Amino acid sequence: MSERKSIQPYHHPAGGWGALKAVGAHLIEQGIPVKGAATLGCMNQPEGFDCPGCAWPDPKHTSSFEFCENGAKAVAWEATAKRCTPEFFADHTVTELSAWSDYDLEMVGRLTHPMAYDGAADRYLPVSWSKAFSIIARHLNALPDPNMAEFYTSGRTSNEAAFLYQLFVREYGTNNFPDCSNMCHEATSVGLPQSIGVGKGTVVLEDFDKTDCIFIFGQNPGTNSPRMMTDLRNASRRGASIISFNPFRERALERFQAPQSPIEMTTLSATQISSRLYQVRIGGDVAVIKGIMKILVEEDDAARAQGGQAVLDWTFIRDHTDGLDALVSDLKATQWPEIERCSGLGRADIEYAASVYKKAERAIIVYGMGITQHRRGAQAVQQLANLALLRGHIGREGAGICPVRGHSNVQGDRTVGITEVPSQDFLDRLELRFGFKPPRGHGHNVVTALEAMICGDVKVFVAMGGNFAAAIPDWQLTQAALRSLDLTVHISTKLNRSHLIHGRDALILPCLGRTEVDIQAAGPQSITVEDSMSMVHASAGRNQPASDHLLSEPAIVAGMARATLGGRSVVDWDGFVADYDRIRDAIEDVLPIFQDFNARIRVPGGFHLVPTARERVWATASGKANFLVFDGLGEDPNDDHPETLWLSTIRSHDQYNTTVYSLSDRYRGVYGQRDIVFLNQLEMHRRALKDGDRVDLVTASVDGIERRVRNFLVVGYSFPNGCCAAYYPETNPLVPLYAHDPLSFTPSSKGIPVRLERSSATVAGDLSAKE
């Protein structure tokens, strides 16, 4: 979708006619205006397919069209009429394609044939499936140690494919499972179990119909999970208070025009979403949370001293929690000047938020990667759990913690065994069911896998979906490490950057998409996914496959396993591929929470994997929910250098993860370009910059390595002091591999200390994107 480069402030609400226009434009661009519309009618329906985009749950009673703008773009992207054929690869060398933009690469169309890299020709050439599997087997079986191979998983992968994948890899002999969750919500998976005993949220969708208030931290629902806007809109319209904390004044957090509301669409009206929207400094969320908790504790002390009603839920605290005294001591020692400085908010703002929270009988705490992608992300998540526990807002209808996971089955993949740190109970059950001894040692996550590649300790990389080379941090080091591998394998639907950052041998294996019919020996198959609220439901594609040469993900996993393991495998790979019910039976055997899996998945809407914390059962060492102390208020790079800013990497509205649907960002008023850095007028003035100037962004590295991206356009925007923002993956080179949470190993992509330097070819202009 080609657009002229410009900066034009966008004054309309989120959603509405702008969303419908964008959907229509994308369907036309992909050559599927009629087919695409019909396909969208099957999305997120009980007998249809699950959205290949975000993991927001489906309502029990679906509407006639249960999709959002970005979900429609994801479907158009997958169901496109465009094709990436062997003839395309014959016309273009890898060196030539490497100069293409990510947008242009993915717009080539659906991959149609398995392809193998030919170094002499610098091209991908067609290869048979059997030959591709034999290449994988040859490399894997040549390794002196199975731990010299890495097996990556994208959140697009179904439960069935993920279970077979981990089964193959563990029978092969390693727990090396770097996973997309390592780069986004691993802080949730690591932080919450220490607090409440489970690494998942505790709410269901119906809780949004009953809550009194919703606190949103570090989440932009209008772009990252737009279907969430329906639930926020409904909550706002019935009087629930919504308090948002975000460095940006995201348009969807301000007001939303529901495309499904005839009144709003015909009258051009909209619903106010946030009662208050506080522009917290990047990395300042913990200061806000501790400020709110400090107020609650002090007001509770005062109320009880005067014989009034307690502010804290003391019955819940006494019966269900441990560690409050240490938390209270820390809060009382925390001083307001530091809270205000680190948060970027005034005390009055935090006091107002605390007053709303105090009055709420039922409160939901929502958060996204603005919380998790920091150097102390797991501990930040625990502070949100503290806030919920103080008022007993876990295990109560209309209340709870709601981490908004990104990709459609990122949570389900983890549930069925995609983890580098499997529990001993899981491994015991796997051994009992299949009869082989799975490896017991911890494997690699994304960060440790990349470190091993850099050290030369890894030789093979296999990716089940995703765009790993673009998603990872520190490209100068990490992409060079990928190029040094003996073999890279990507199971994909579209051409992307990772296919060009390849090993000496490389394979592109094209698979069926979520929207396509999957026919196996037993007939049409369905797969399952687990959404961000632990609902498991079936998904069955409706479109004919983009090519006769595509295989399903389970079939590709089985092909790799048969070729690699040969006669020593104890798994009936052919039987599993023939009928996915057999895979689900095996999942049930290994994971008792999937009791009656096949029967329950045939009930429209699926079933709920109830988190123990929702039942107020705490699977922690203490047997109770734990209040945990965060030492300090976060990090402040400005203490080290007066010119340092916090950089947050962000998505554009026309983007999902690393997939770029166009070069524009409608809600922020950016068109036809992505080389943008947003900062406020004060920070521009301090640096003698103006709208339209060009700057390099340079990481304030501590290892002596220069990390720089060049020639970014300065755009003035309402943003906190000491902060700036720019799009990823373009700014992933600025994220050092060492800058990660030591507990979860999540890269600190939302908090990078950088400096701005004028580019050698500065272009001035009269550009502005002020709100």
C-alpha positions in Angstrom: 0.0 0.0 0.0 2.1 2.9 -1.3 1.5 6.3 0.4 3.2 9.6 0.0 5.5 10.4 2.9 3.9 12.9 5.2 3.0 13.8 8.8 -0.6 14.6 9.2 -2.2 14.7 12.7 -5.1 12.3 13.0 -8.0 13.7 15.0 -10.6 11.0 14.6 -11.4 8.3 17.2 -10.0 4.9 17.0 -12.0 2.3 15.0 -15.0 3.6 13.0 -14.9 4.5 9.4 -11.1 4.7 9.3 -10.9 1.0 10.3 -13.5 -0.1 7.7 -11.7 1.9 5.0 -8.3 0.3 6.0 -9.8 -3.2 5.9 -11.3 -2.6 2.4 -8.0 -1.2 1.1 -6.0 -4.2 2.4 -8.4 -6.7 0.9 -8.1 -5.0 -2.5 -4.3 -4.7 -2.2 -4.1 -8.5 -1.7 -6.4 -9.1 -4.6 -9.2 -10.8 -2.6 -12.0 -8.2 -2.1 -14.7 -10.9 -2.4 -12.9 -14.0 -1.1 -11.4 -12.0 1.7 -14.8 -10.7 2.9 -16.2 -14.2 2.8 -13.2 -15.5 4.8 -13.6 -12.8 7.4 -17.1 -14.1 8.0 -15.7 -17.4 9.2 -13.1 -15.9 11.6 -13.6 -16.4 15.4 -16.9 -18.2 14.8 -17.6 -21.5 16.6 -17.3 -23.5 13.3 -14.6 -21.3 11.7 -11.0 -20.5 12.3 -9.3 -18.6 15.0 -7.8 -15.2 14.2 -4.1 -15.7 13.2 -3.3 -12.4 14.9 -3.8 -11.6 18.6 -4.9 -13.8 21.5 -7.9 -11.8 22.7 -10.8 -14.2 23.6 -14.0 -14.7 21.7 -17.3 -13.8 23.5 -19.6 -16.7 24.2 -22.2 -15.2 21.9 -20.4 -14.1 18.8 -21.7 -11.4 16.6 -22.1 -11.8 12.8 -18.6 -10.4 12.3 -16.2 -11.1 15.2 -13.0 -9.5 13.9 -11.1 -6.2 14.2 -9.1 -4.1 11.7 -5.8 -5.7 12.5 -7.3 -9.2 12.5 -8.7 -8.5 9.1 -5.3 -7.4 7.9 -3.8 -10.6 9.2 -6.3 -12.6 7.3 -5.8 -10.6 4.1 -2.0 -11.0 4.5 -2.4 -14.8 4.7 -5.3 -15.3 2.2 -3.6 -13.1 -0.4 -3.9 -13.9 -4.1 -0.2 -13.2 -4.5 2.3 -16.0 -4.7 6.0 -16.4 -4.0 7.0 -19.1 -6.5 10.2 -20.8 -7.6 10.2 -18.4 -10.6 10.4 -15.5 -8.2 13.4 -16.9 -6.5 15.0 -17.7 -9.9 14.7 -14.0 -10.8 16.3 -12.6 -7.6 19.4 -13.4 -5.7 19.4 -13.4 -1.9 21.9 -10.5 -2.0 19.4 -8.5 -4.1 16.5 -9.4 -1.8 18.4 -8.4 1.2 18.2 -4.8 0.0 14.4 -5.0 -0.1 12.3 -3.6 2.8 10.5 -6.0 5.2 7.2 -4.7 3.8 8.2 -5.5 0.2 9.5 -8.9 1.1 6.2 -10.0 2.7 4.1 -8.5 0.0 5.5 -10.9 -2.6 2.9 -13.4 -1.5 2.4 -16.9 -0.1 5.3 -19.3 -0.4 4.3 -22.2 -2.7 7.2 -24.7 -2.7 9.9 -26.0 -0.3 13.2 -24.2 -1.2 16.8 -24.8 -0.5 19.6 -22.3 -0.6 22.3 -22.7 -3.2 25.4 -20.8 -2.2 27.0 -20.9 -5.7 24.0 -19.3 -7.3 23.1 -17.2 -4.2 19.5 -18.2 -4.8 16.9 -20.4 -3.2 16.1 -23.4 -5.5 13.1 -25.7 -5.3 13.6 -29.0 -3.4 11.4 -32.0 -2.7 10.0 -32.5 0.7 11.9 -35.8 1.1 15.2 -34.1 0.2 14.5 -31.2 2.6 13.8 -33.6 5.4 17.0 -35.6 4.6 19.0 -32.4 4.7 17.7 -31.6 8.2 18.3 -35.2 9.4 21.9 -35.1 8.0 22.8 -32.0 9.9 21.0 -32.9 13.2 22.5 -36.4 13.2 26.0 -35.0 12.5 26.0 -32.9 15.7 28.1 -34.4 18.5 25.6 -33.0 21.0 21.9 -32.5 20.5 22.2 -29.2 22.5 24.0 -27.8 19.5 20.6 -27.3 17.8 17.9 -24.7 18.6 14.2 -25.2 18.0 12.3 -21.9 17.9 8.5 -21.6 18.1 6.2 -18.8 17.1 2.9 -18.1 18.8 1.1 -18.9 15.6 1.8 -22.6 16.1 -1.2 -24.7 17.2 -1.4 -26.8 20.3 -1.2 -30.0 18.1 1.9 -28.8 16.2 3.6 -27.5 19.3 3.1 -30.8 21.2 4.5 -32.8 18.3 7.4 -30.4 18.0 8.4 -30.7 21.6 7.9 -34.5 21.4 10.3 -34.7 18.4 12.9 -32.4 19.9 12.9 -34.1 23.3 13.1 -37.5 21.7 16.0 -36.1 19.7 17.6 -35.1 23.0 17.4 -31.5 23.9 15.3 -28.9 25.8 16.5 -26.0 23.6 13.2 -24.2 23.0 13.8 -20.5 22.4 10.3 -19.2 22.0 8.6 -16.0 21.0 7.2 -15.7 24.6 10.8 -15.2 25.7 10.8 -11.9 24.0 7.4 -10.6 25.2 5.5 -12.1 28.2 8.1 -14.3 29.8 8.2 -11.8 32.7 4.6 -12.9 33.3 5.4 -16.6 33.1 8.3 -16.2 35.6 7.0 -13.3 37.8 3.4 -14.3 38.5 4.1 -17.9 39.7 6.2 -16.5 42.6 3.3 -14.2 43.5 0.1 -16.2 42.9 1.4 -19.7 41.8 0.5 -19.5 38.1 2.0 -17.7 35.2 -1.3 -16.8 33.5 -4.0 -14.2 34.0 -6.9 -14.8 36.4 -9.8 -13.2 34.5 -12.3 -14.4 31.9 -14.0 -12.1 29.4 -17.2 -12.0 31.4 -15.3 -10.3 34.2 -15.2 -7.1 32.1 -19.0 -7.0 32.2 -18.9 -6.9 36.0 -15.9 -4.9 37.0 -16.1 -1.4 38.6 -12.7 -0.2 37.3 -10.0 -1.2 34.9 -6.4 -0.1 35.3 -4.4 -0.4 32.1 -0.5 -0.4 32.3 1.8 -0.4 29.2 -0.8 -1.6 26.7 -2.1 -0.1 23.5 -5.2 -2.2 22.8 -6.3 -0.2 19.7 -3.3 -1.5 17.8 -2.2 -4.6 19.6 -5.5 -6.3 20.4 -8.3 -4.2 18.9 -11.1 -6.6 19.8 -10.4 -5.7 23.4 -11.9 -2.3 22.5 -15.4 -3.7 22.5 -15.1 -4.8 26.1 -13.5 -1.5 27.2 -16.2 0.4 25.4 -19.0 -1.6 27.0 -17.4 -1.2 30.4 -17.0 2.6 30.0 -20.6 3.0 28.8 -22.0 1.3 31.8 -20.0 3.5 34.1 -16.8 1.6 35.0 -13.8 3.8 35.5 -10.8 3.1 33.2 -7.5 4.5 34.3 -4.7 4.2 31.7 -0.9 4.6 32.2 1.0 4.9 28.9 3.8 7.2 27.7 1.7 7.9 24.5 -1.8 9.3 24.5 -2.8 6.3 22.4 -5.9 7.2 20.4 -7.8 4.0 21.4 -7.2 4.8 25.1 -8.9 8.1 24.5 -12.0 7.4 22.4 -13.3 4.7 20.2 -16.0 4.5 17.5 -17.4 1.0 17.4 -17.8 -0.3 13.8 -20.6 -2.6 15.0 -22.6 0.4 16.5 -25.0 1.8 13.9 -25.5 4.9 16.1 -21.8 5.7 16.5 -21.1 5.1 12.8 -24.0 7.1 11.4 -23.7 10.0 13.9 -19.9 10.0 13.8 -19.9 9.9 17.6 -17.6 7.9 19.8 -17.2 6.5 23.4 -14.7 8.0 25.8 -12.6 5.0 27.0 -10.2 6.3 29.7 -11.6 8.3 32.6 -8.0 9.5 33.0 -4.9 8.8 30.8 -1.6 9.4 32.6 1.5 9.7 30.5 3.9 7.9 32.7 7.6 8.0 32.0 9.1 5.0 30.3 10.2 2.7 33.1 8.1 4.6 35.6 5.3 2.2 36.1 6.7 0.6 39.2 6.9 4.1 40.8 3.2 4.7 40.0 2.2 1.3 41.4 4.2 1.8 44.6 2.8 5.2 45.0 -0.8 3.9 44.8 0.0 1.1 47.2 1.7 3.6 49.6 -1.5 5.7 49.6 -3.7 2.6 50.2 -1.5 1.4 53.1 -1.4 4.9 54.8 -5.1 5.5 54.4 -5.8 2.1 55.8 -3.6 2.9 58.8 -5.5 6.1 59.4 -8.9 4.6 58.9 -8.4 1.8 61.3 -6.8 4.1 63.9 -10.0 6.2 63.8 -12.2 3.2 64.0 -13.3 3.5 60.4 -13.7 1.0 57.6 -10.5 -0.6 56.5 -9.1 0.2 53.0 -7.2 -3.1 52.6 -9.0 -6.5 52.5 -7.7 -7.8 55.7 -9.8 -11.0 55.7 -8.3 -11.9 52.3 -4.8 -10.9 53.4 -4.9 -13.0 56.6 -6.4 -16.1 54.9 -4.6 -16.0 51.6 -1.3 -14.1 51.7 2.1 -13.9 53.1 4.8 -11.2 53.2 2.8 -8.0 53.8 4.9 -6.6 56.5 8.0 -6.5 54.3 6.0 -4.7 51.6 4.6 -2.2 54.0 8.0 -1.4 55.4 9.3 -0.8 51.9 6.4 1.4 50.9 6.7 3.6 54.0 10.4 4.1 53.3 9.7 5.2 49.7 9.6 8.9 49.4 7.2 11.0 47.3 9.9 13.2 45.5 11.4 10.0 44.1 8.0 8.5 43.2 7.2 11.7 41.3 10.6 12.0 39.6 10.7 8.3 38.4 7.1 8.2 37.4 6.9 11.6 35.7 3.5 12.1 37.4 2.5 14.5 40.1 1.4 13.2 43.5 -2.2 14.5 42.9 -2.5 12.3 39.8 -1.4 9.2 41.7 -3.7 10.0 44.6 -6.6 10.3 42.2 -5.9 6.9 40.7 -5.6 5.4 44.2 -9.0 6.9 45.2 -10.6 5.2 42.2 -9.0 1.9 43.0 -9.9 2.2 46.7 -13.6 2.6 45.9 -13.8 -0.3 43.5 -15.4 -3.4 44.8 -14.1 -5.3 41.7 -11.0 -4.2 39.8 -9.2 -5.6 36.8 -5.5 -4.8 36.2 -4.5 -5.1 32.6 -0.9 -4.9 31.4 1.1 -5.4 28.2 4.7 -5.3 27.1 5.2 -1.8 28.4 5.5 -3.6 31.7 7.2 -6.9 30.8 9.9 -5.7 28.3 12.1 -4.0 31.0 15.2 -5.1 32.8 13.1 -5.8 35.9 10.0 -6.9 34.1 9.2 -9.9 36.2 9.4 -7.9 39.4 7.2 -5.2 37.9 4.6 -7.8 37.2 4.8 -8.8 40.8 4.1 -5.3 41.9 0.8 -5.4 39.9 0.0 -8.6 41.7 0.7 -6.9 45.0 -1.7 -4.1 44.1 -4.4 -6.7 43.3 -3.7 -8.7 46.5 -4.0 -5.6 48.8 -7.7 -5.3 48.0 -8.4 -9.0 47.4 -9.0 -8.6 43.7 -8.0 -12.1 42.7 -10.5 -15.0 42.8 -13.5 -12.6 42.7 -15.9 -12.1 39.8 -15.2 -8.9 37.9 -11.7 -8.7 39.3 -8.2 -10.1 38.6 -5.0 -9.7 36.7 -5.1 -9.6 32.9 -1.8 -9.9 31.0 -2.6 -9.2 27.4 -0.6 -11.8 25.4 0.2 -11.1 21.8 0.2 -13.9 19.2 -2.8 -16.1 19.0 -1.4 -19.3 20.7 1.7 -18.1 22.5 0.1 -19.1 25.8 -1.1 -22.5 24.4 2.3 -23.4 23.1 3.8 -23.0 26.6 0.9 -25.0 28.1 1.6 -28.1 25.9 5.3 -28.2 26.5 7.2 -25.5 24.6 9.5 -24.5 27.4 13.2 -24.7 28.0 12.6 -25.4 31.7 10.0 -28.3 31.8 8.8 -29.5 35.1 9.9 -32.9 36.2 6.3 -34.0 36.5 5.8 -33.1 32.8 8.9 -35.1 31.8 7.8 -38.0 33.9 4.4 -38.2 32.2 6.0 -37.8 28.8 8.3 -40.7 29.5 5.5 -42.8 30.9 3.3 -42.2 27.8 5.9 -42.6 25.1 8.6 -44.8 26.6 11.7 -42.8 25.9 13.8 -40.8 28.4 13.5 -37.1 27.7 16.4 -34.8 28.6 16.2 -33.4 32.1 18.6 -30.4 31.9 17.4 -26.9 31.3 17.7 -25.8 27.7 18.1 -22.4 26.0 15.8 -19.5 25.9 16.2 -16.8 23.2 18.9 -14.9 25.0 21.0 -17.9 26.0 20.5 -19.4 22.5 21.8 -16.3 20.9 24.7 -16.2 23.3 25.5 -19.9 22.4 25.4 -19.1 18.7 27.8 -16.2 19.2 30.2 -18.5 21.0 30.0 -21.1 18.2 28.3 -23.7 20.4 25.2 -24.0 18.1 25.2 -25.2 14.5 21.6 -25.8 13.6 18.5 -23.5 14.0 14.9 -24.6 13.2 12.1 -22.1 13.4 8.4 -23.0 13.5 7.0 -19.8 12.1 8.0 -16.2 13.1 10.6 -13.9 11.8 13.4 -14.6 14.2 16.2 -12.6 12.7 14.2 -9.4 12.7 12.6 -9.9 16.1 15.8 -10.5 18.1 17.9 -7.7 19.6 21.4 -6.6 18.9 21.5 -7.4 15.2 25.2 -6.5 14.8 26.1 -9.6 16.9 23.0 -11.8 16.6 22.5 -11.7 12.8 26.2 -12.4 12.3 25.8 -15.4 14.6 22.9 -16.8 12.6 24.9 -16.5 9.4 27.6 -18.6 10.9 25.4 -21.6 11.4 25.6 -24.8 9.4 21.9 -25.0 8.8 18.8 -22.7 9.2 15.3 -24.0 8.7 12.2 -21.8 8.5 8.6 -23.2 8.5 6.8 -20.2 7.0 3.8 -19.0 5.1 5.4 -15.8 3.6 8.9 -14.6 2.7 10.5 -12.6 5.4 13.9 -11.2 6.6 14.9 -14.3 8.4 15.1 -16.3 5.1 17.8 -13.9 4.0 19.8 -14.1 7.3 20.6 -17.7 6.7 23.2 -20.4 7.5 25.5 -22.1 5.1 22.7 -24.4 4.2 19.2 -23.1 4.5 15.6 -24.3 3.9 12.3 -22.5 3.6 9.4 -25.0 4.2 6.0 -23.6 3.3 3.1 -24.6 5.5 -0.7 -24.3 5.6 -2.1 -21.1 7.1 -4.8 -20.8 9.8 -7.4 -19.9 7.1 -6.8 -23.0 5.0 -8.4 -26.5 4.9 -6.2 -29.2 6.3 -7.0 -32.6 4.8 -5.3 -35.7 6.2 -5.9 -39.4 6.0 -8.9 -39.3 8.4 -10.4 -36.3 6.6 -10.6 -32.6 7.4 -8.7 -31.7 10.5 -9.1 -29.0 13.1 -6.4 -27.6 15.4 -6.8 -25.9 18.8 -5.5 -22.7 20.4 -5.5 -21.3 23.9 -6.3 -17.6 24.2 -4.9 -15.1 26.7 -7.6 -16.0 29.2 -7.0 -19.7 29.1 -10.0 -20.6 26.9 -9.1 -23.5 24.5 -11.2 -23.8 21.3 -11.1 -25.4 17.9 -10.0 -23.8 14.7 -10.7 -25.1 11.2 -9.7 -23.3 8.0 -12.1 -22.8 5.1 -10.0 -21.7 2.1 -8.3 -23.9 -0.4 -4.5 -24.1 0.3 -2.4 -21.5 -1.6 -0.4 -24.4 -3.2 -0.7 -28.1 -3.7 2.9 -28.3 -2.3 2.0 -27.1 1.2 2.1 -29.3 4.2 0.5 -28.7 7.6 2.8 -27.9 10.5 2.1 -31.3 12.2 3.0 -33.1 8.9 6.3 -31.1 8.7 7.2 -31.9 12.3 6.5 -35.5 11.6 8.5 -35.5 8.4 11.6 -34.0 10.3 11.2 -36.5 13.1 10.9 -39.6 10.8 13.9 -38.6 8.8 16.0 -37.7 11.8 15.1 -40.4 14.3 14.4 -43.2 11.9 13.9 -46.6 13.5 15.0 -45.5 16.9 11.8 -43.4 17.4 9.0 -44.9 19.6 6.4 -42.4 18.3 3.7 -43.2 15.7 4.3 -40.1 13.6 2.1 -41.3 10.8 -0.8 -42.0 13.1 -0.6 -38.6 14.6 -0.6 -36.8 11.3 -3.4 -39.0 9.9 -5.8 -37.9 12.7 -5.2 -34.9 15.0 -7.6 -36.4 17.6 -4.8 -38.8 18.4 -2.5 -35.9 19.1 -5.1 -34.5 21.5 -5.5 -37.9 23.2 -1.7 -37.9 23.8 -1.8 -34.3 25.1 -4.5 -35.4 27.6 -2.4 -38.4 28.7 0.6 -36.2 29.5 -1.4 -33.1 30.8 -4.4 -34.1 32.9 -5.8 -30.5 32.7 -6.9 -31.5 29.2 -9.2 -34.2 30.5 -11.8 -35.2 27.8 -9.9 -32.9 25.3 -11.6 -34.2 22.1 -15.0 -34.2 23.6 -14.8 -30.7 25.1 -13.2 -29.2 22.0 -16.3 -30.1 20.0 -18.5 -27.9 22.2 -18.9 -24.5 20.6 -16.6 -22.0 22.4 -14.4 -24.7 23.8 -13.4 -24.9 27.5 -11.6 -23.1 30.2 -8.2 -24.2 31.7 -9.1 -22.6 35.0 -6.0 -21.0 36.6 -5.6 -22.2 40.2 -5.3 -18.6 41.5 -8.8 -17.9 40.1 -10.0 -20.5 42.6 -7.9 -18.9 45.4 -5.7 -22.0 45.4 -2.1 -20.8 45.5 0.5 -23.2 44.0 3.4 -21.5 45.7 6.0 -22.8 48.1 4.2 -21.1 51.0 0.8 -22.3 49.9 -0.3 -18.6 49.9 -0.1 -15.7 47.5 3.0 -13.7 48.2 3.6 -10.0 48.5 7.0 -9.4 47.0 9.2 -6.3 47.4 10.7 -4.3 44.5 13.9 -2.7 45.7 13.9 0.9 44.5 11.7 2.4 41.8 13.4 1.3 38.5 16.2 2.5 36.4 17.1 6.1 35.4 19.7 6.5 32.7 19.6 10.2 33.1 21.7 9.9 36.2 24.6 8.7 34.0 24.5 11.3 31.2 22.4 14.4 30.9 21.7 13.7 27.1 20.5 10.2 27.6 16.8 9.4 26.9 14.7 6.3 27.5 13.8 4.8 24.1 10.8 2.6 23.8 10.4 0.4 20.7 6.8 0.5 19.4 4.5 -1.0 16.8 2.8 1.1 14.2 -0.9 0.7 13.7 -0.3 -1.1 10.4 1.9 -3.8 11.9 1.6 -7.0 13.8 4.8 -8.1 15.6 7.4 -7.9 12.8 4.8 -8.1 10.0 4.4 -4.7 8.4 1.1 -4.2 6.5 2.0 -0.7 5.3 4.5 2.0 5.9 2.0 4.2 7.7 0.8 4.6 11.3 -2.7 6.2 11.0 -3.4 7.0 14.7 0.0 8.8 15.1 -0.4 10.6 11.8 2.6 9.0 10.1 2.3 8.1 6.4 4.6 6.3 4.0 7.6 6.0 6.3 8.9 4.2 9.4 12.3 5.9 10.1 10.8 8.1 12.8 11.7 9.1 16.3 9.1 10.7 18.5 10.0 13.1 21.3 8.4 16.2 22.9 9.0 19.8 22.1 11.1 20.4 25.3 13.5 17.6 24.5 13.7 18.9 20.9 14.5 22.4 22.3 17.2 21.0 24.6 18.9 19.5 21.6 18.4 22.4 19.2 16.2 20.1 17.0 13.0 20.8 15.1 10.4 18.8 13.3 11.9 17.3 10.1 15.5 17.2 11.3 17.4 13.9 10.9 19.2 12.2 13.7 21.1 9.0 14.5 20.0 7.0 17.6 23.0 5.6 19.6 22.7 3.2 22.5 24.4 4.2 25.7 26.2 0.9 25.7 28.4 -0.4 28.6 30.4 -3.0 26.6 32.3 -0.7 24.2 30.2 -1.8 21.2 28.6 1.0 19.1 24.9 0.4 18.5 23.5 2.9 16.0 20.6 3.4 13.6 20.9 6.2 11.2 19.0 9.1 9.7 15.7 9.0 11.6 13.2 11.8 11.1 12.4 13.9 14.2 8.7 14.2 14.9 7.3 16.3 17.7 4.7 14.4 19.8 3.1 14.6 23.2 5.5 12.4 25.1 7.0 12.4 28.6 10.3 14.3 29.3 13.4 12.2 29.2 11.8 9.8 26.7 11.5 9.0 23.0 10.0 6.2 20.9 10.7 4.6 17.5 9.4 1.6 15.5 10.6 -1.9 15.7 12.1 -4.0 14.3 14.0 -1.1 12.8 15.4 -0.1 16.2 16.1 -3.7 17.4 19.8 -3.2 16.7 19.8 -0.7 19.6 18.8 -3.3 22.2 21.9 -4.9 23.6 21.7 -8.6 24.2 23.0 -8.0 27.7 20.0 -5.7 28.5 17.5 -8.2 29.7 15.6 -9.1 32.8 17.9 -11.5 34.9 14.8 -13.5 36.0 12.9 -14.0 32.8 15.6 -13.1 30.2 13.1 -10.8 28.5 15.0 -8.2 26.4 14.5 -4.7 27.6 13.0 -3.5 24.4 10.8 -0.9 26.1 13.6 0.7 28.0 16.8 1.4 26.2 19.1 4.3 27.1 20.0 6.2 24.0 21.4 9.5 22.8 20.5 11.5 19.6 23.2 12.7 17.3 22.6 14.8 14.2 22.9 12.8 11.0 25.5 13.8 8.5 22.7 14.7 6.0 20.2 16.5 8.1 16.9 17.3 6.3 14.8 20.1 7.8 11.1 20.4 7.1 7.9 21.8 8.5 6.6 18.5 9.9 4.6 18.1 13.0 2.5 15.3 14.6 1.4 17.1 17.7 -1.8 16.0 19.3 
